[in-house]
């Protein structure tokens, strides 16, 4: 089991690089990441920026992984691969939605 890398690409997506990116009108923020592919059992632990106080949802593109998000939210998320990527050079897009830091 390996610990895989991630890159926060939120500022590259934000209009003018201005943060935080808001989600709806409920005081939620959204952040975007690229995560490295791996094999079954590999993990990626993502800690969001200071704008997000509690992760409420994890949305993954084609990544086949479980997460540890509870119904009351988490301050970080651990993605555990349940299927292998074609290679570790494969990158997945992951979106986190969470509460805005008070």
N, C-alpha and C positions, 0 to 999 in steps of 0.2 A: 504494500500500500504506500503510495507516494502522496506528498502534499504538493498540489499544483498551484501555479501562479495565476494571478488575475491582474487586470489593469482597469482602473477607473477611467472611463472615457466620457464622463458626463460633460466636462467643459468643452469637449470637441463637438458635442451635439447641441449644447445650449446656444440659443441665439445670442451672438456676441460674446459667448463664453460666460454670460451672467448667471450666477447661481443664487439660490437654489431654483430648480425647475419644479414648478408646482403641479399638482395632480388634482384636477377637479376643484371644487370650492370648499373642501372639507379640511383644509389645513394639512393636507398630505403633500409629501415631496417625492420625487422620483429620481433615481440615479441609474446610470447605465454602466455595464462592465463587459469586458471580454475575458473569458476564462479558458484556460488551456484544456485541451482534451486529454483523456487518459484511459486507463483500463478499469475494470470492475474493482471497486474498493478504494480507488484513489479519491482524495478529498480536496476541496477548495474552501478555505474559510475567508469570507468577505466581511470586512468591517467597514460600514459606510462612513461618509464624511461627517463632519460636525453638524451639518444641517439636519441630519436624520437622527432622532432619538430612539426610535423603536421600529424595527422592520415588521411590517404587517403582511406583505405578500412578496413572493419571489416568482418571477415569470422568466422561463428559459426558452430560448429559441429551439434548437434541436437537441439540446443537452438532455440526456436521460439520467437523471439524478434525483435522489431524495433530498429533502431539507429538514432542518430541525426547528422550524418556526412553530411556536406554540400559539394558541388562540389569544394570548395576552401580549404577543410580540417578543422580539429578541433584539439585543444590541449588536449581534453579529449573526451570520448565517453560515452553516456548514453544509456544503453540497457534497454528497457522496455518490460517485458514479455507480450506476447499476447496470450499465452496458458500456462496452468499449468503443472508443472512437477509432477511426481508421488509423490515426497516428497521433502522437503528441503535438504535431504541428497544426492540428485542427483547433480552431478557436470557436467558442460558443458565445452568443450574446445572452446576457442575463440582465434583467431589469429588477430593481428593488423598489418597492413602494412602502413608505413608512410615515410615521408621525413627524411633524416638524419639531425641531429642537425648540423648547420653550425659552 
